[in-house]
Amino acid sequence: MSTTAADSVGDDRLTTTEYRERLRELPPSAKLVAKVLESDSPLSQGQLAEESLLPDRTVRYALNRLEESDIVDSRYSFKDARKQVYFLRT
């Protein structure tokens, strides 16, 4: 049985309008992390730091803000169960 990021979200997906409204209130670092996740997802925190060129601490802060706003969700990586990967709920 295989599941994708979209399968694990189910009915909790955001519409484009909801996504944009929630994102509008967030800091620039969170917007950049969301933009990276739009093009390539799911990604780990380390991969997000590499792709966005932001420091690990800033990526962690951005992910926390995105999770609080219910824009991003996470699950454990299938490749490495010690890591979490993040994906958009859109």
Phi, psi and omega in degrees: 000123179247143177233148176251173179301321181293323179296323184286342181276320177065232184279359182277010182292146180266146171284165180300320180295314178299317180301311182294321179295316179293321182291329183303325185275355186268161180291162181304325181296322179292323178295320179294316179298319178297320179296319178296318179293334176296322185270334184209113185207150000279151179228150175279170179300317179297318178294322177296320178296319178296313184291322184270346183064024176263153175295153180307317182297321179292320178296318179299316178298314181298317179296320177299316179295319179294323178291321178299327180272003181059036177265326183241145174233165181223161174208166177285144180291140175286332181281323182217101186295351177280343183252151172257147173242151187242146179210156179283152180265020179267000000 
